[in-house]
Amino acid sequence: MNDAECAVFYFGPGQGGTVDENIDMWASQFDGSPNPKRTVRTVAGMKITRVEIDGAYLSPGADMKPQGNKPGYKMLSAIVQGPQGQVFFKFTGPAATVKAAAKDFDALLSSMHTD
């Protein structure tokens, strides 16, 4: 499947914005800024906030400006609050593709560790 994309970002300790700022930014990447579904859990002592958003994806480019409208998309994202700062996961694509890979995404989050 090459119709979806998973990106991982790390900006350094204290960088990358707050959890709420990132969730708001991700929601704004969808038409109408839908209300994201948010869950929080702890894995290996690290707080993980997982976010799920469905709708028409505005496909932001490198400048964060919309590059088009892609209806029927889904985003699974997560913010892992690790000992050296936050790590951001963003998995975006057609809803069916992302939904089919959701268990793998969650397994990735469950595999987090600090050693």
C-alpha positions in Angstrom: 0.0 0.0 0.0 1.6 3.3 -1.1 -1.5 5.5 -0.7 -0.8 6.3 3.0 2.1 7.9 4.8 3.5 7.5 8.3 6.0 10.2 9.5 7.9 10.4 12.8 9.1 13.7 14.1 11.5 14.6 17.0 12.4 18.2 17.5 14.5 18.0 20.7 13.8 18.5 24.4 11.1 21.0 25.1 10.4 21.5 21.3 7.5 20.8 19.1 4.6 22.5 21.0 2.1 21.3 23.5 -0.1 18.2 23.1 -3.2 20.5 22.6 -1.4 22.7 20.1 -0.4 19.7 18.0 -3.9 18.2 18.1 -5.4 21.5 17.1 -2.9 21.8 14.2 -3.7 18.2 13.0 -7.5 18.9 13.2 -7.0 22.1 11.1 -5.5 19.9 8.3 -9.0 18.6 7.7 -11.9 20.5 6.2 -14.0 22.0 8.9 -11.5 21.1 11.6 -13.4 18.1 12.9 -13.3 17.1 16.6 -10.5 14.6 17.1 -11.0 11.4 19.1 -8.3 11.4 21.8 -7.1 8.6 24.1 -4.3 8.7 26.6 -2.4 5.7 28.0 1.0 5.0 29.6 3.6 2.7 28.1 6.9 2.0 29.8 6.3 5.1 32.0 5.7 7.4 29.0 2.4 9.2 28.5 1.1 8.6 25.0 -1.7 10.6 23.5 -3.3 9.0 20.5 -5.5 11.0 18.1 -7.9 9.9 15.4 -9.4 12.2 12.8 -11.7 11.5 9.9 -12.7 13.7 7.0 -11.5 15.6 4.0 -7.8 16.0 4.3 -6.4 19.3 3.1 -3.0 17.8 2.3 -0.7 20.5 3.7 2.6 21.0 1.9 6.0 21.8 3.4 4.7 25.4 4.0 1.7 24.0 5.8 -0.7 25.5 3.2 -3.4 23.2 1.8 -2.4 21.4 -1.4 -5.8 20.0 -2.2 -8.9 18.4 -0.7 -8.8 14.6 -0.3 -12.2 13.3 0.9 -12.5 10.1 2.9 -9.2 10.3 4.7 -8.2 9.3 8.2 -5.3 10.3 10.4 -3.9 8.4 13.3 -1.4 10.3 15.2 0.3 10.1 18.6 2.5 12.2 20.9 4.9 10.1 23.0 6.2 12.1 26.0 9.6 10.5 26.3 12.5 11.3 28.6 14.4 13.3 26.0 11.3 15.1 24.7 8.2 14.4 22.7 8.1 12.1 19.6 5.3 12.7 17.1 3.8 10.0 14.9 1.5 11.0 12.0 -0.2 8.3 9.8 -2.4 9.7 7.1 -4.2 8.2 4.1 -7.5 6.9 2.7 -9.7 5.8 5.6 -9.8 2.2 4.5 -6.0 1.9 4.3 -5.4 3.6 7.7 -8.2 1.6 9.4 -6.7 -1.6 8.0 -3.3 -0.7 9.6 -4.6 0.7 12.9 -3.7 -2.4 14.8 -0.1 -2.2 13.5 0.0 1.5 14.5 -1.2 0.7 18.0 1.4 -2.2 18.2 4.1 0.3 17.3 3.0 2.6 20.1 2.8 -0.4 22.6 6.4 -1.2 21.7 7.8 2.1 23.0 10.6 1.8 25.6 13.3 3.9 27.0 16.3 1.6 26.9 
